[in-house]
Amino acid sequence: MSGIKQAVKICGSQSSLARACGVTQGAVYKWLNGGEYSAKYAARIEKATDGKVTAQELCFELDEREENNEI
């Protein structure tokens, strides 16, 4: 399971994660479907999940996708 999917599950919904990160539900939807996000949001996701999903893990996933030309 991707870190973003795990974060949504922990927070209960896309809307809940969005509120915790200060973004729209649409932004979270884009993240779930391969959209990029900055390290700033990775840190907010870590805080929203009480560290269960780490910023390092999320940034590593982005790096892997970039290396594979997925983004």
N, C-alpha and C positions, 0 to 999 in steps of 0.2 A: 504494500500500500504506500502511495506517495505521501510525503510529509504534509502536503496541503490537504489531501483527503483525510489523513489522520487528524489534522488540526480541526477540520470541519466536524468530524465525528466527536472529538473531545469537547468542542464548544457547543455542539448540539445542532447547529445549522450554519448554512452559509451566511445568513443575516447576522447571527451572533458573532461569528468570527469577524465579519466586516465591521460591526460596531466596535469590537475590541481593537481593531487595527486602524480605525478611523477612515475606512473606505466604504464604497458602496457594495451591495451584494453582487452587483454586476462585475465588479473588479475581482471578487473572490471566484465567481463563475469563470472568468477569463483565466485566472491562475489554475483552476482545476482542469482547464482545457488547453493547457500548454502556454498560456501567457506568461510573460516575464514579470518579475517583481524585483524591487531593489533590496539591498541588504537592510535598509531601514525597515521595510515591511517584514523581512525575515525575523528581525529582532522583535518586532511587535507580535508576530505569531508565536515566537518562543514565550514571550510574556503572557500572552492570552492562554497558552496551554500549560502554564506553570512549569515550563521547561521540559514537558513531555515530548515536544517537537522542538529541536534546537535550531537556531539560526545557522549553525555550522552545517547541520544535516541538509537544510533547505538550500543553502548556497552550493553545497556539494552536488545536489541534484541538478541545480541550474548549470553548473560547470559541466556535468556529464552530458546534459542535453545539448549544450552548446558544442561540445566536442563531437557529438554525433550529428551535428547539423539539424537538430530537431527544433531549434528556435532561431 
